Amino acid sequence: MSVITPELLTRFDVPGPRYTSYPTADRFVEAFAEADYVQALAQRQSGVVGKQTPLSLYVHIPFCESLCYYCACNKIITKHKERSADYLRYLSKEIELHTRHLGRGQSVSQLHLGGGTPTFMSDDELRQLMSMLRQHFEFVPGGEYSVEVDPRTVDEGRLAVLAELGFNRLSFGVQDFDPAVQKAVHRIQPADQVFQLVDAARRLGFESINVDLIYGLPLQTPESFDRTLAQINSLRPDRIALYAYAHLPERFKPQRRIHAQELPSGGDKVAMLSRSLDALTDAGYVYIGMDHFALPQDALAVAKRQGRLHRNFQGYSTQADCDLIALGVSSIGRVGASYSQNAKTMEEYCDLLDQGHFPVVRGLTLTRDDLIRRSVIMALMCQGHLEFEAINLAWLIDFQTLFSKELAQLESMQSQGLVQLSNTGIQVTPMGWFFVRGVAMVFDRYLQADRNHTRFSKII
């Protein structure tokens, strides 16, 4: 792992999309509205493939009891627990609208509860939510059913309820174990508490336990983050998500409470990433891609070895590419060749449902070019290689002609050891896998157009 040096990270670990979709959500337009979404649902319902392919469900629970200063999620800070009961009524309306267009009993192989803090809800409310979903959808055995957990909101009893409800995967938000860092970001949770919860989750039989970490937070140093990594390696979660903190106080109001002078320098941030890669791989974790790690026996690592990785709005997945029904305020879904996003404010979300409308306010219908490029980007992001012939046959194109400019760009990456080009395809190298985002960005038509526009603007 020592080949991934701070120098390489500085050169190639560039900011860019995470490609949980292509085109990315910043390309969605308000011209896409309810009628477009209804049409996409109708096409799924009438199509043979759609009926035979299980759905993925995402439910956004926006409520949090306290504010984490680094957070860029869509959330509502409140101590009023009764708000979640009212929210359930609106989720029920949205679920019933989908049933009206898709029919009851659509198969579901993946469910994710995100937020916000899903465990803001009481046990009875979580039971009610799962009962509503099971009344309208058919959850298949062996699926991935996961929930994000704030360690401060659960105990072993609450974890037992989650297991009882059918959840088989948990994701704990840890971020950092250092008390000073926790205080600086207003998220104090002792390491002992997390260790006890993970131990309880294992006793309860959860199949996979994920822990989220963030580097680049205020008061972090490479040495302090080394200590957190050592504790994480002792905790031994099945999966680890290691995210870089992006300080954008002009966009995300909570971040204005973070003192910029307390943020680590760019050099220290790169050092944290470099040392994290070393520490986690030395501890036996497999680098899945895009800041995700898993133990070799975890289903995600197995899927990577077998070339079965997929990617959706929740990140890497073992579940086959499928339509995603998104429920709740601000949630993003995918049906057929379209993406959609619900209203971002609770007021607009509820108002549209009260009128009997889907709360979709923006989205995108993908063009043929979008679909071709999505298949290319996902092949690179998930399998790490691409065969020209497979894309040619699937889309009736000549890859090397259509993407001649992109292949020319990849030649410089080849000289730097990130990819290998041949007459038959593209192979991401083991070193290039750590920078696969940059490889995928070459095929992002929207991003390349933005860059060309910027260059042109500077010239004139």
C-alpha positions in Angstrom: 0.0 0.0 0.0 3.0 2.3 0.4 2.9 2.9 -3.4 -0.1 5.2 -2.7 1.9 8.1 -1.5 0.8 11.6 -0.4 2.3 12.9 -3.6 0.1 10.6 -5.7 -3.0 11.5 -3.7 -2.2 15.2 -4.2 -2.0 14.7 -8.0 -4.8 12.3 -8.6 -7.3 12.3 -5.7 -9.2 15.2 -7.3 -12.6 16.6 -6.3 -15.4 15.3 -8.4 -18.7 13.4 -8.5 -19.1 10.2 -6.6 -21.1 8.8 -9.5 -23.9 7.2 -7.5 -25.7 8.2 -10.7 -24.9 9.4 -14.1 -25.8 12.1 -15.0 -25.2 13.4 -11.4 -27.9 15.1 -9.4 -26.7 18.6 -10.0 -27.8 18.1 -13.7 -31.5 17.5 -12.7 -34.0 20.0 -14.1 -37.3 21.4 -12.8 -38.8 20.7 -16.2 -39.0 17.1 -15.1 -42.1 16.8 -13.0 -44.9 14.5 -11.8 -46.1 13.6 -15.3 -42.7 12.4 -16.3 -42.4 10.3 -13.2 -45.8 8.7 -13.7 -44.8 7.9 -17.2 -41.7 6.1 -16.0 -43.7 4.1 -13.5 -46.2 3.1 -16.2 -43.4 1.9 -18.4 -42.0 -0.2 -15.6 -45.5 -1.7 -14.9 -46.1 -2.5 -18.6 -42.6 -3.9 -19.3 -41.6 -7.5 -18.8 -38.2 -6.7 -17.5 -39.5 -4.2 -14.9 -41.9 -6.7 -13.5 -39.3 -9.4 -13.2 -36.6 -7.2 -11.6 -36.9 -6.5 -7.8 -37.0 -2.9 -6.6 -34.7 -1.1 -4.3 -36.4 1.2 -1.7 -34.9 4.3 0.0 -36.8 6.1 2.8 -35.5 9.4 4.0 -36.2 10.2 7.7 -35.1 13.9 8.0 -35.3 14.4 11.8 -32.3 14.8 14.2 -32.4 15.7 17.9 -29.2 17.7 17.7 -27.1 19.4 15.0 -23.8 18.0 13.8 -21.8 21.0 12.5 -20.2 19.2 9.6 -23.5 17.8 8.2 -24.6 18.6 4.6 -27.6 16.3 4.6 -31.2 17.4 4.3 -32.4 17.3 8.0 -34.7 18.9 10.5 -33.4 19.6 14.0 -36.1 19.1 16.5 -36.8 17.7 20.0 -40.5 17.3 19.2 -40.9 13.5 18.7 -44.5 13.9 17.6 -43.3 15.2 14.2 -42.3 11.8 13.1 -45.8 10.4 13.7 -47.2 13.1 11.3 -44.4 12.4 8.8 -45.5 8.7 8.8 -48.9 9.8 7.6 -47.4 11.4 4.6 -45.1 8.5 3.8 -48.2 6.4 3.8 -49.8 8.6 1.2 -46.7 8.5 -1.0 -46.5 4.7 -0.7 -50.1 4.4 -1.7 -49.6 6.6 -4.7 -46.9 4.2 -5.9 -49.1 1.2 -5.3 -51.8 2.9 -7.4 -49.4 3.0 -10.4 -47.3 -0.2 -9.8 -49.8 -2.5 -8.1 -49.2 -4.3 -4.8 -46.6 -6.9 -4.2 -43.7 -5.6 -6.2 -40.6 -7.5 -5.2 -38.0 -5.6 -3.1 -34.4 -6.9 -2.6 -32.9 -3.8 -1.1 -34.1 -1.3 1.5 -32.2 1.6 3.1 -33.4 3.9 5.8 -31.3 7.1 5.7 -31.5 10.6 7.1 -31.3 12.6 9.1 -31.6 10.0 11.9 -33.9 7.1 11.2 -33.6 6.0 14.8 -35.2 9.3 15.8 -38.4 7.4 15.3 -39.7 5.3 18.2 -39.8 1.5 18.1 -43.6 1.6 17.5 -43.1 4.1 14.6 -40.5 2.0 13.0 -42.8 -1.0 13.3 -45.5 1.0 11.7 -43.2 2.1 8.8 -42.1 -1.5 8.1 -45.7 -2.7 8.3 -46.8 -0.1 5.7 -43.9 -1.1 3.4 -44.6 -4.9 3.8 -48.3 -4.3 3.1 -47.5 -2.8 -0.3 -44.2 -4.5 -1.3 -42.9 -8.1 -1.1 -39.5 -8.3 0.6 -37.5 -11.2 -0.9 -35.3 -13.5 1.2 -31.6 -12.8 1.1 -32.0 -9.1 0.3 -30.0 -6.2 1.8 -32.1 -4.3 4.4 -30.1 -1.6 6.1 -30.6 1.4 8.4 -28.4 4.3 9.5 -27.9 4.5 13.2 -26.8 7.3 15.4 -25.2 5.6 18.4 -26.5 8.2 20.7 -30.1 7.2 19.9 -30.1 3.4 20.5 -29.3 0.7 23.0 -29.2 -3.1 22.7 -33.0 -3.2 23.1 -33.5 -0.8 20.1 -31.1 -2.9 18.0 -33.1 -6.0 18.9 -36.2 -4.2 17.5 -34.4 -3.4 14.3 -33.4 -7.1 13.9 -37.0 -8.1 14.7 -38.2 -5.8 11.9 -36.0 -7.6 9.3 -33.0 -5.3 9.1 -29.8 -7.3 8.5 -27.3 -4.4 8.1 -26.5 -1.5 10.3 -24.4 1.7 9.6 -23.1 3.5 12.6 -22.1 7.2 12.3 -18.8 7.5 14.2 -16.8 10.1 12.3 -14.0 10.3 14.9 -13.3 9.0 18.4 -11.2 11.9 19.6 -13.2 13.8 22.3 -11.8 17.2 21.2 -12.9 16.6 17.6 -16.3 15.4 18.7 -16.8 18.6 20.8 -15.7 20.8 17.9 -18.4 19.2 15.6 -21.0 19.0 18.3 -21.3 15.2 18.2 -20.1 13.7 21.5 -20.3 9.9 21.7 -17.8 7.9 23.8 -15.9 5.1 22.0 -17.1 2.6 24.7 -20.7 3.3 23.7 -20.0 2.4 20.1 -18.0 -0.7 21.0 -20.9 -2.0 23.2 -23.4 -1.4 20.4 -21.3 -3.2 17.8 -20.9 -6.1 20.2 -24.6 -6.2 20.8 -25.3 -6.0 17.0 -23.1 -9.1 16.5 -24.9 -11.0 19.2 -28.2 -10.2 17.5 -27.0 -11.6 14.2 -26.7 -8.6 11.9 -25.0 -9.8 8.8 -22.9 -6.7 8.2 -22.0 -3.7 10.3 -20.6 -0.5 8.7 -18.9 2.4 10.4 -18.7 5.9 8.8 -15.5 8.0 9.4 -14.7 11.5 8.3 -11.2 13.0 7.9 -10.5 16.7 7.6 -12.6 17.7 10.6 -11.6 20.6 12.9 -8.8 19.8 15.4 -7.9 16.5 13.6 -4.3 15.8 13.0 -2.7 12.8 11.3 -1.6 11.5 14.7 -5.1 11.9 16.3 -6.7 10.2 13.4 -4.2 7.4 13.6 -5.6 6.7 17.1 -9.1 6.6 15.8 -8.0 4.2 13.1 -6.4 2.0 15.7 -9.6 1.9 17.6 -11.6 1.1 14.5 -9.3 -1.7 13.6 -9.9 -3.1 17.1 -13.6 -2.7 16.7 -13.4 -4.6 13.4 -16.6 -3.6 11.6 -17.4 -5.5 8.4 -17.4 -2.3 6.3 -15.9 1.1 6.7 -16.8 4.3 4.8 -14.1 6.9 4.9 -15.3 10.3 3.7 -13.4 13.5 3.2 -14.9 16.6 4.9 -15.7 19.4 2.4 -16.0 22.8 4.2 -18.7 24.7 2.3 -20.2 27.1 4.8 -21.7 29.3 2.0 -23.8 26.3 1.0 -24.4 24.5 4.3 -25.4 26.7 7.1 -24.4 24.4 10.0 -20.8 24.4 8.8 -20.6 28.1 9.7 -20.3 27.0 13.3 -17.0 25.4 12.5 -13.9 27.6 13.0 -12.0 27.5 9.7 -8.7 28.1 11.5 -9.2 24.8 13.3 -9.4 22.8 10.1 -6.3 20.7 9.2 -4.1 21.9 6.4 -4.4 20.4 2.9 -1.1 18.5 3.6 -2.4 17.1 6.8 -5.6 16.0 5.2 -3.8 14.2 2.4 -1.5 12.6 5.1 -4.6 11.3 6.9 -6.0 9.7 3.8 -2.6 8.1 2.9 -2.1 6.8 6.5 -5.7 5.6 6.5 -5.2 3.5 3.4 -2.1 2.0 4.9 -3.7 1.3 8.3 -6.9 -0.3 7.0 -5.3 -2.4 4.3 -2.6 -3.5 6.8 -5.4 -4.6 9.1 -6.8 -6.8 6.3 -9.5 -4.7 4.8 -10.1 -4.8 1.1 -10.4 -1.4 -0.7 -13.7 -1.6 -2.5 -13.4 1.8 -4.2 -14.6 5.3 -3.6 -13.5 5.5 0.1 -15.2 2.1 1.0 -13.4 -0.8 2.7 -14.7 -4.3 3.7 -13.3 -7.4 5.4 -12.5 -10.1 2.8 -15.5 -12.3 3.8 -18.0 -9.5 3.7 -20.5 -9.8 0.8 -19.2 -6.5 -0.7 -15.6 -7.8 -0.9 -16.8 -11.1 -2.3 -18.8 -9.2 -5.0 -15.8 -7.2 -5.9 -13.7 -10.4 -6.3 -16.4 -12.0 -8.5 -17.0 -8.9 -10.6 -20.5 -8.4 -9.3 -20.3 -5.0 -7.8 -23.1 -2.5 -8.6 -23.5 1.1 -7.7 -26.6 3.2 -6.8 -27.6 6.2 -4.8 -26.5 4.4 -1.6 -23.1 3.6 -3.0 -21.6 0.2 -3.8 -24.0 -2.7 -3.6 -24.1 -6.4 -4.2 -27.7 -6.1 -5.5 -28.1 -6.2 -9.3 -28.9 -2.9 -11.1 -32.5 -2.1 -10.5 -35.1 0.6 -10.2 -35.0 2.6 -7.0 -38.2 4.0 -5.5 -37.3 6.9 -3.2 -39.7 7.9 -0.4 -39.7 11.0 1.8 -38.6 14.6 1.6 -35.6 15.3 -0.7 -35.1 11.7 -1.6 -33.7 10.7 -5.1 -34.9 7.8 -7.1 -34.4 6.1 -10.4 -37.1 4.4 -12.6 -36.1 3.2 -16.0 -34.2 5.8 -17.9 -35.1 8.6 -15.5 -34.1 10.1 -12.2 -36.4 12.1 -9.9 -36.1 14.0 -6.7 -38.8 14.9 -4.2 -39.4 18.4 -2.7 -36.6 19.4 -0.4 -38.8 21.2 2.2 -41.3 19.5 4.4 -43.9 22.2 3.6 -43.8 21.6 -0.2 -43.5 17.8 0.2 -46.6 17.6 2.4 -48.6 20.1 0.3 -48.1 18.1 -2.9 -49.2 14.9 -1.2 -52.2 16.6 0.4 -53.3 17.5 -3.2 -52.9 13.9 -4.3 -49.7 14.5 -6.3 -46.3 12.8 -6.2 -43.9 15.2 -4.5 -41.5 15.1 -7.4 -40.1 18.5 -8.2 -37.1 17.9 -10.4 -35.3 15.1 -12.3 -34.0 14.0 -15.6 -35.0 11.8 -18.6 -31.8 10.3 -19.8 -30.8 10.6 -23.5 -29.2 7.8 -25.4 -25.8 9.4 -24.9 -26.4 9.5 -21.2 -27.3 5.8 -21.1 -24.2 4.8 -23.0 -21.9 6.9 -20.8 -23.6 5.6 -17.7 -22.9 2.0 -18.8 -19.2 3.0 -19.4 -18.8 4.9 -16.1 -20.5 2.1 -14.0 -18.3 -0.6 -15.7 -15.2 1.3 -14.7 -16.4 2.2 -11.2 -17.7 -1.3 -10.4 -15.7 -3.8 -12.4 -12.5 -1.8 -13.0 -12.5 -2.8 -16.7 -14.4 -2.3 -19.9 -14.5 -4.4 -23.1 -15.2 -2.3 -26.2 -17.1 -5.2 -27.9 -19.6 -5.5 -25.0 -20.5 -1.8 -25.2 -20.5 -1.9 -29.1 -23.0 -4.9 -29.1 -25.2 -3.4 -26.3 -25.5 0.0 -27.9 -24.7 -0.6 -31.6 -21.8 1.9 -31.6 -18.1 1.9 -32.4 -16.6 2.7 -29.0 -13.1 3.8 -30.3 -14.7 6.2 -32.8 -17.3 7.6 -30.5 -14.9 8.0 -27.5 -11.7 8.9 -29.4 -11.2 12.1 -27.4 -11.7 10.3 -24.1 -9.3 7.5 -25.1 -6.7 10.2 -26.0 -7.1 11.7 -22.5 -6.7 8.2 -20.9 -3.3 7.9 -22.6 -1.8 10.3 -20.1 -3.3 8.3 -17.2 -1.8 5.2 -18.8 1.7 6.8 -18.7 1.1 7.5 -15.0 0.2 3.9 -14.3 -3.5 4.4 -13.6 -5.0 2.5 -16.6 -4.0 0.1 -19.3 -5.3 0.6 -22.8 -5.5 -2.1 -25.5 -7.2 -2.7 -28.8 -10.0 -4.5 -26.9 -10.7 -2.4 -23.8 -9.7 -0.4 -20.7 -8.3 -1.9 -17.6 -8.0 0.1 -14.3 -4.7 -0.9 -12.6 -4.5 -1.8 -8.9 -3.0 1.7 -8.3 -5.6 3.3 -10.6 -8.4 1.8 -8.6 -7.7 4.3 -5.8 -8.3 7.1 -8.3 -11.1 5.5 -10.3 -13.2 8.6 -9.8 -10.7 10.5 -12.0 -10.9 7.8 -14.7 -14.7 7.9 -14.7 -14.7 11.7 -15.0 -13.1 11.5 -18.4 -16.3 10.1 -19.7 -18.6 12.7 -18.0 -19.8 14.8 -21.0 -21.4 17.4 -18.7 -18.2 17.8 -16.6 -16.0 18.0 -19.7 -18.3 20.6 -21.2 -18.1 22.7 -18.0 -14.3 22.6 -18.1 -14.2 23.6 -21.8 -16.6 26.5 -21.0 -14.4 27.6 -18.1 -11.3 27.5 -20.3 -13.1 29.4 -23.1 -14.3 32.0 -20.6 -10.8 32.6 -19.4 -9.6 33.0 -23.0 -12.1 35.6 -23.9 
